[in-house]
Amino acid sequence: MNKNRAVAGIAPSTKVLMTVFLYAWLVITVIVTLIPLAWMVWASFSKGKLLTGVSLWIKPENFSLEHYTYLFTYASNTKEGTLPDFVAAFGRTLVVALLNVAVVTTLSVMAGYAVSRFKFKGKKTVMFGMLILQLFPAFMGMMALQVMFRDFGWLRNPDYFVLVYTAGMVPMNIFMLRGYMNSIPRSLDEAAMIDGATRTKTFLRILLPLTMPMIGFIAVNAFMAPWMDFILPSVFLDKKSETIAVLLYRWTDPLTTLTYNPLNFMAGGLLLGLPIMVVQFYMQKYVVYGMTSGADKS
């Protein structure tokens, strides 16, 4: 009540100034955010190889599709039937990302449901152990991973990165899902079981749809991890098996004079962001889907 009175007591001129300041701040933020992106788009459509040759203003005479043509035509391996380097790296990364989404999401949901709805011996110890392990950076295990990948013959195969991503992401996802599922009234489970539903059917028909917002968030993070990861692929992969992040980095390394071209990197970076953009837009609907508000009528 006091807050409403305070707001009502603000002079009209002050409200106008606050509104003008708010919109001005939003406009400035949007401009600062979009200018680098717009320049990146223009650079990808400009002629040449160096960023210094890209003008700050759009000049029609400098327009060119040569960098996008390079992405879909250049192949360092000249054997017949070989895919272009960018297409091959993009495909490898996409496969790893989709596998990661399937494995991480499935294990996280199953484990999150178990720790949220069941009581078992050693539960607190296991949760505490996972929490402690999250305090240590993943880079501490890089040498151990190198030895393990070498002994098992997994080097130069990005598909096995899913095991590493899963081990790093599932523990934290379990904590998030546990907290989210704990907020769902247990009376829904009890009502379903009174009606004859098994625990499996209760999970699939009741809890799973209500948990979709958190599952969507976990799936997006699992999809983005392989796209954004550079350290792991740069250590364990070679040029024939590299992911998209490593390939794009090589194009910005001046020591690799054969493929050095920052403008190719600009074009590749824009295409790299398309899958993430599509996933982000598609998964937004899960933010409001399946909310528990009003579900419990007891």
Phi, psi and omega in degrees: 000316180295324179295318179297321178295321181295319179293319180293335183278357180286135181295147180304321180296323178293320177298319179296316179297319179296320179294316179298316180297318181297312181292324177296319179295320179294319179296316179298318179298317179296318181296313180298326180284321187276333182301310178299322179294317179296320179293325177296318178297315181295321179297324181291339179256014181259153177285160173104188182234345186247147178293332180294341179272000180270124180284154179286338180245151183289124177240116183304328183290343179266000183291136181201149176255017186297327183286322176289326175297320179298318182301321187258008180231329186284128175226121180291334175265116187272007178296148181294136180089359180281134179286153172302151185304316183293316181296318180295315179294321178298316180295318178298317181293322179296319178298315179297320181296316180293319176298319180296319178299314183296312184288310183296315182296315181298310182294322181294316181294316180296314180290321178297321177295320181296314183283342180274323189250348183242152173248128180213158184293134179084010182298311181295324180295317180296315180297319179294321178297317178296323179294319179295318181297331179290346181283342183262136180293149182295335183294342179296333181263013184296318180293320178296320178296322179299314180295316182296315179296323179292315183293326180272356180074031183262356179297149179064028174223100186292344182298329181285351175297338180302325179296319180290314179299320181297313180298329181275331187263326186299315181303314180291324177297325179299318179296318180294316180292324178299313178296321181291316180291330177295336179280348178277124184303133177292341179297335175294317176300314183296319179296320179293320181289328175296326178282001175102005180283141175282172178297323179295314180293323177298319180294315184287324186267333185250298188288318184299312178298324181287340181266001184305322178301316179288323177297320177299318178298317180295319180296320179296315178297320179293326179288323184284334185304309179294328180293323186266349184283133178238321187299308184298310179296326182292336181270321190258351185243157173251186185295332182282345183232012186291153177270178188293326182295318180292320179299314180296325178296320180299329180286348178252003180270111183295345179285337176265080188295335183292322184246002183296117178195095181300333180287329171295324177297319178300314180295316179294323179295323178294317178292328177296327182281346182297311179300320179295319179297316180297316180296318181297316180293320183291321185278354180298330184293339180283352177294326181250354183280135173074025179295148185275356182298120180086359181286325181268114184255018180285000000 
